[in-house]
Amino acid sequence: MIADQFPVFDKEIKQFRPMRYQDVVILSRAMTSAPDLEEAMKEMDIPFYATSQQGYFSAVEVATIISLLKIIDNPYQDIALAAVLRSPIVGLKEEELALIRLSRSKGYFFDALEAYSKEQNQTAEKIDIFLKQLINWRELSIREDLTTLISGIYDETGFFEFVGGLPGGKTRKANLQALYERAGQYEKTAFRGLFRFIRFIERLEVRGDDFGTAKVLGEKEDVVRMMTIHSSKGLEFPVVILSGMGRKFNMRDINSKVLLDKDFGFASSYTDIEKRITYPTIMQQVFRKKKINEMIAEEMRVLYVALTRAEEKLIITGTVPEWQTSLENACQISDRKEWILPPSVRSSTRNYLEWILYSLVRHPDFFKQVGINKPVTLATDMLLKVTILDKSSLNEIDTTNPNQEYLPFLNALEEIPHTSNKEEQIANTFSFEYPRKVRTQIRSKQSVTELKRQFQIQDSFSDNKFLETIKQSSLERPKFVQESQLSSTEIGTAMHTVMQSISLQQTPNEETLERLLDEMVTDYKITEAERKMINKAQILAFFHTSLGKKIIAEMPNVKREVPFIYQLPAKKVVREADETETVLIQGVVDCMLTEDDGVTIIDFKTDHITGRYQSNEQMEKVMRRRYGTQLELYKEAIEAITGLPVKRSVLYFFDSEEILDF
C-alpha cells in the first residue's frame, strides 16, 4: 500500500495524500503477539512501535549475551554453551558442533570443547581463541563489576556493532545497551556479582516478567503502531489492521472449579469422596452460563470498537484450523435474511473471526471471491475483498541462488571479482573525515581550573598532579577516609570556606576566629577534622599584610567568591578551532576589590612553597607558569563583565605570606 501510494484523507491539509507508515495501526485483543510482529517488521525493514512489556529476554541478541554471561559464570552449561558457539560470537556450524560432541560422546560439552581445541584444523583454532577469551572474561568477572564485563564483551567480540548491521539494528543495539544499563542498576542494589545477576534474570523469566524490548522509535514518528483494542477506544486511524481475530476467547475463569459472582456469591463443583468423582452443581452451571453471556456481551462490545476505528481501510486477519469446515458451518446461515445473527450463533462462537465469517457469508461478493456459486439474498454497498492463504504458502522459502557463479570464490575464501561504477563514491564514503572534527574536541562549557590544567606545565612541587583527562570527579571522599587523613585539596577548600565566611567589619583576632570555626562546625560548613587542619596563624597573618589591611579598610567594596560565566574564543582553548567558534568558561574569583580606577583580583593559594625552591625568583617563575593562565582568564572575564579595568591581579600564598602580582 505504501509502494502503491494508497490515498488517505489528511484532516490537517484537508486533501488526499499518499499513505505513510504512521497511518497504519495494528489492533489486537492482547499484546502477546507484539514480539513476533516486531521481528517480522524488522525482516521487512518496516519501522514499528508497540507498547509491549514482552519480548526482551527472547530477543536473539539479548539471549546470546545472557547465555555468554551464564557460561562465564559456569562453563558447564551445555545449552548456553551451544547457543554461544552457534552465535556470531564464535560462528560454529551445526556440523562442527556435532564433530565436537562425537570427539567425546560422554560428559559435559565443555570438556569435549577443550579436547577438540587441541586438534589441527580451522574449527579448533576458532575454539582455542574463544576459550582464551572465556578465561579472560572469567577473570574480569571476578575483578570488575558487571558493566565493565559487559562493555568488555561488546568491545572484544564486536557483537554490539554486528547486530547494528542486521535488520532492525537500532532496536537490537538498544536492547544490548539496555542490558548494560540494567546490569549497572542491579549493581547499585545490595546484591552484586555475575552469579546473582544471572539468578535474578532467571527468576524474572520463570515468573513471566519481562522488560519489553528497548524502544528507539516513538509512537509520534512515521512508524506502524500496534496497540490493544481497548487503548484505541475513542481514536480513529486511516488504515486499521485487526490482528489475531482467530484467537479463542479467554475462558480460563469460566472453566474454574470455583466461580465467583458479585451478585450471587460463589459456586463450586460437588466431590463424591467415596466414589472419588466430581460433579458440576446446578448453581455452578448457572454461574457458568451467566458468565458466558457476560463474556460474549463484553467481547461484542470490544469487536464493535475494533471495527469502527478505521477511516479509509479495514483489514481483518485471522487463522482457522480447517478452512473448509469453517466455511461449511458459516454457510448454514447464508440464506438468513436478517443481518443480526441468531442468539444461538452469537453465544456458541468462541472467537471474533467466527462472528465476522458468519456475517460475511451473506455479503453479495463473498461467494464469488471464494469460488462458490451460491445466491445471496442480502444486499450491501460495502466493498469486500477476501484472501485465503494456506499455511504452507506462508512458510515457503526461496532456495534459489541468483549468484551461483560466486560460490566457488566463497568456498575458496577468495575475493569475488566485481566491477562497479560507484567505487569512487564508496571509497570517499569510507575515507570521509568530519570537516568540523575540532568542534567535537571542545566542550561547550569549561571551568577555569580545567583550562589551567590543560595549559600548565608539570613541576615537581605541584599540589595538583597533572591529569591525562581534565575532568575530575566531584564526589566527596567518604567521611572515614577524610577522618584518617585529609588531602591537600580538602584542606585548601576548608581554608577558602573560612576566608569566605570571616567577618571584615574589623581585623579578626584569635578569639573571633575560634568562635567562627566553632559556628562553622555546628552549621556543617566544615568538619571537625577540617577544623583541626586549618592553620589559624596563616589566616590571621593575611590580615596584617598590606593587602589584608586594605580589604578591611575597603570592606563595603569587597566581594568574595564571585562566580562568573564568560564567552571565550575557542582558539584560546584549541588552536585548531575555527575563528567563529566560542566556548563558555566558568570560574569563581576568591576576592574582588572594586575602586574608582579599577578592580583588584585576589586569589588565595594553599600551595606549600616554603623551602621548596632554590630562590625566590625560581618560585615566582614556577607560580607564574602554573597560575598565569588562570589569572589571565579571570582578568579578561571581570573586565568584560564589570566594564572596569583590572588594575591588579594578585596571588596570596598562606604558606609563606607571599604576595605575587601579575
Secondary structure, 3 states (H helix, E strand, C coil): CCCCCCEEEECCCCEEEECCHHHEEEEECCCCCHHHHHHHHHHCCCCEEECCCCCCCCCHHHHHHHHHHHHHHCCCCHHHHHHHHHCCCCCCCHHHHHHHHHHCCCCCHHHHHHHHCCCCCHHHHHHHHHHHHHHHHHHHHHHCCHHHHHHHHHHHHCHHHHHHCCCCHHHHHHHHHHHHHHHHHHHCCCCCCHHHHHHHHHHHHHHCCCCCCCCCCCCCCCCEEEEECHHHCCCCEEEEEECCCCCCCCCCCCCCCEEEECCCEEEECEEECCCCEEECCHHHHHHHHHHHHHHHHHHHHHHHHHHCCEEEEEEECCCCCCHHHHHHHHHCCCCCCCCCCCHHHHHHCCCHHHHHHHHHCCCCCHHHHHCCCCCCCCCCCCCCCCCCCCHHHHCCCCCCCCCHHHHHHHHCCCCCCCCCCCHHHHHHHHCCCCCCHHHHHCCCEEEHHHHHHHHCCCCCCCCCCCCCCCCCCCCCCCHHHHHHCCCHHHHHHHHHHHHHHCCCCCCCCHHHHHHHHHHHHHCCCCCHHHHHHCCHHHHHHHCCCHHHHHHHHCHHHEEEEEEEEEEEEHHHCCCCCCCCCEEEEEEEEEEEEEECCEEEEEEEECCCCCCCCCCHHHHHHHHHHHHHHHHHHHHHHHHHHHCCCEEEEEEEECCCCEEEEC
